Each structure stands twice: as structure tokens, then as C-alpha cells.
Amino acid sequence: QGRPILKPESFAELDRLVAIMNENPTMEIEIGGHTDNNGREASLIALSHDRVGTVKTYMMEKGIDTRRITGKGYGPSKPLVKNDTEEHRRMNRRVEFKVIKK
């Protein structure tokens, strides 16, 4: 929590996304970074931006042109579930992908 570090269990999913983007060379995505609501809002928004940057760097290192990737840090503004338990806060700390051009 509180750090923009990729977990080892994320690599397979990210590699799958890289493969999909390699198979679809005109595809563009938006990466959305999210946090739970623990902390100052400005810090959480910065953390969500850092999460986006970490994923974008990983994909660039795998050969994806960063011009095909946009990103936005949403901070705590779009929770999946209430931040009422540690499990729920963990669910809200995430990065999501949206196809913006096929």
C-alpha cells in the first residue's frame, strides 16, 4: 500500500496486454490508476498517477510505443466498493485499462 510497485502476480496480465497490443498495432489504451481513501487526497492522486507511470514504463520496456498509452490518476474518486474493510481497500487499489482506439 502507498507505493507504485508492480506485484509479481501482475506480470502475466500485463504481458497478456502487451501481446494483445502487439497483435493490434493501431490499438490505444488508457491506464487508470486508483487508490483507497486512506490519506490526504493530493497524495492519493499523486500515488494514482505514479501507478499509471509504473505500468506505462513496464509496457514501454516490453516494446509498446508510449504514444499508444494515455493515463489518468483518479485517486480515491472511483472506488469499486466501500473502503470499510482492509479487503475492500485492497480492491480499490488498482490499475485498470480501457481501449480507446482499436
N, C-alpha and C positions, 0 to 999 in steps of 0.2 A: 504494500500500500504506500502511496505517496511517491513512487518512483516510476519513471517511464522506461522500465526494463522489460524486454521480451522474455516470457517464460518459455522453457523448452517445449512445453506442450503446444505452444503457438506456432512453432516452426512448420509442422506438417500442413496446417491450414493456410499459412502464408505461402508456403511453397506451392500449394494447390492453386492459390490465387495467381501467383506468378505464372504457372503453367497455363492457366486459362487466358491470361493476358498475352502470353506468347502465342497462343493459338488464335487469338483475336487481336491482330495488331492495330486496329483502329479503336479498340475499347479504351474508354477513360473511366476512372473511378473517383469517387470522393471518399476519403477516410474521415470518419467522425470519431473524435476522442471524447470519452465520457468519464466522469468521476462519481463518487458518492457525495454526500453533503457534509462530510466531516472536515471542517477547516474554513479558512477565510475564502470568500468567493473568488477574489482576484487570484489567490494561489491555486485554487482548483481549476480555474480557467487556464492559467499558465501550465499546470500539470497536464490538462487535456490536450493543449497544443503540443506539449513535449511528447506525449504518447503518439500523436499523429506523426511528428517528425521522426520518431524512432522507427515506426513502421515504414514510413516513406524511405528512410535510409536503408533499411533492410531490403526493400524491393529494388532500390537503385543498385545496391550491391549485387543483386541477382540478375541485373541487366535490364530492368524496366526503366524506360525514359521517364524522368520525373515530370516532364511536361504532360504526361498522361495521368498524373495523380494530383488532385487537389485535396485540401484538407481543412477541417474546421474543428476547433476545440469548443465543445459545448459545456464543459464543466459539469455542474450538477443539474443543469436545466432540463434534462430529458431522462429521468430515471425509468428503468424498466419496471421496478417495484418500489414500494416504500422503503426508506432507509431505516427500518425499525429493528433489524437484526444484523449481525455480522454477515450471515449468509446473503441477505438481501443487499447489503452494502457491497459485498464482493461481486454480486451480479451486476450492479450498476457501474462498477469499474471495468470499462471495456472499450474496445475499438470496433467500430462497425464499418462495413464497406457498402457503398451504393454505386451501381453502374449509372453513369451519367451520359455515356455515349457508347453505342455498340460497335 
